[in-house]
Amino acid sequence: MEQHKQPTTQPASDRRKPAWLKISRRNTAQYAKVHQLLADNCLHTICESGRCPNQCECWNRGTATFMILGEICTRGCRFCNTRTGKPLPPVPEESQQLAASVKAMGLKHVVVTSVTRDDLPDEGARHWHECIKAIRETNPTTTIEVLIPDFNGRHELLDIILEAQPDIIGHNLETVCRLTPIVRSRAKYECSLDVLKYLHDHHAITKTGIMAGLGETQEEVLQLMDDVLQTGCQILTIGQYLQPDRMHIPVAEYITPEQFSYYKKIGIEKGFKHVESAPLVRSSYHAEMQIQ
């Protein structure tokens, strides 16, 4: 494999985002329609809670990533803007509200994620199952992608997700092995790899994603690719980490578009079927294209 010299990065201490991270926020009638639909059905999205830079683009296209099981997470990862604390009990009606919203939006592909619910005996797995089932029954032609927590590596809970038969099951590593204890509050690198392998071994199409710019080296990213491929996972997303506020882990560096292109090139050469790698890429960005 050819050697690659990493392009110059902009020092994060500069605090000014480079030009390639600047986006145009344009709200349209479609954006307003999605916003109202979500509000009417009391649904949450990671687009909002995660301050996704692609929110306007995706909502203007009529797509959104729904977040179930509330908006309060039991974990406090240093990269995530989702609130941490004691969550409220799951809302039984959420599955039907979600299914109705997917139908109203006319989605051909839907992405569902959740906060982590270590407080529940089944960590929310049964609620996940009911949401997937409701979407399938109400929207039989819609493909379903889920982005799940690690469920503490409990295979019996992963089985509940598998039984619902979503089209793609995603679980993010978030960062390289060395940085995992610093970036993620409870999740472990090896546990996440085990989750991906277990899902693949049970015939699921799997997907994972990481953030760049947290202080990882190029060699660590390439090693992560090898680790992921060994699980059988063949869809990878890589995007720039953006600090939500001063309470979260700071950006170590802004990775250039050229470096992201290099990661995509090497990922495909290594054996991934699909690599989405660019500064503004997030786990569900262009997800409807990846399933093809």
Salt bridges, closest charged atoms under 4 A:
GLU2 OE1 - LYS265 NZ 3.52
ASP14 OD1 - ARG16 NE 2.76
GLU57 OE2 - ARG61 NH1 3.23
GLU57 OE2 - HIS286 NE2 3.65
GLU71 OE1 - HIS44 ND1 3.57
GLU71 OE2 - ARG83 NH1 3.71
GLU94 OE1 - HIS127 NE2 2.71
ASP118 OD2 - ARG75 NE 2.80
ASP118 OD2 - ARG186 NH1 3.65
ASP119 OD1 - ARG117 NE 2.87
GLU123 OE2 - ARG154 NH1 3.15
GLU145 OE1 - HIS109 NE2 3.05
GLU145 OE2 - LYS207 NZ 2.78
ASP150 OD1 - ARG75 NH2 3.06
GLU156 OE2 - ARG154 NE 2.91
ASP167 OD2 - ARG136 NH1 3.28
ASP194 OD2 - HIS155 NE2 2.94
ASP201 OD2 - LYS197 NZ 2.74
ASP201 OD1 - HIS200 ND1 3.59
GLU220 OE2 - ARG178 NE 2.54
ASP226 OD1 - LYS270 NZ 2.77
ASP245 OD1 - HIS248 ND1 2.71
GLU269 OE2 - LYS265 NZ 2.93
GLU276 OE1 - HIS274 NE2 3.02
GLU276 OE2 - HIS286 ND1 3.64
GLU288 OE2 - ARG61 NH2 2.87
